[in-house]
Amino acid sequence: MDIELIGGISAVLIIVGLIQALKNFGLDTKMAPVVAIILGLATSFGLSYYGETKAFEAVVLGLAVGLSAVGLYSGTKNTVEKFRSED
C-alpha cells in the first residue's frame, strides 16, 4: 500500500482539507500545524497497521506528510496574500 495515497488521493490534500474544516469549527490557527502533523502521523500509522510498513518508516513518512500539508497551506496562503496586497 502506498503511504502517500488514501483511496487514490494524496494524504497531504486530505489533511489540508481536514485542517480547513477544523478551523471552521473553531480550531485555533496557531494549532493547525500541530494538528496537521498529528493527522499525518495517525494516517501513516493507520496505513502501516494494514500494510507492511515498519514503525520507523511510518513515523518518518507521517512527519513528511504532515509537514508537507503545513507547507502547502502556508505557501498557498502567503502567495494569495501577496497577490491581494498588490491590487
C-alpha positions, -999 to +999 in steps of 0.1 A: +000+000+000+014+034-010+016+056+022+011+088+003-023+078-011-056+072+006-081+059-018-061+073-047-060+108-032-029+124-017-029+123+021-014+158+020-045+172+003-068+153+027-050+167+057-052+203+043-089+198+038-094+184+073-075+213+088-096+238+070-128+220+082-115+220+118-107+257+116-143+263+105-153+245+137-131+267+159-096+253+157-071+280+166-050+288+135-018+286+156-026+250+164-032+240+128+005+229+121+005+207+152-028+191+143-016+185+107+015+167+120-007+146+143-030+137+115+000+128+093+013+105+119-021+090+126-026+084+089+008+068+085+004+046+115-031+036+104-019+026+069+012+008+083-011-013+105-028-026+074+004-028+053+039-039+056+055-006+067+077-007+098+070+017+127+101+038+120+091+043+083+056+052+094+069+079+117+092+094+090+065+092+063+039+106+087+061+136+096+067+141+059+030+141+051+021+163+080+048+188+073+040+188+036+004+197+044+016+226+066+040+238+039+014+236+011-012+255+032+014+282+043+028+287+008-006+290-008-018+314+019+013+336+015+011+337-023-026+347-022-019+374+004+010+387-018-013+390-049-041+406-029-018+432-015-006+443-050-042+451-060 
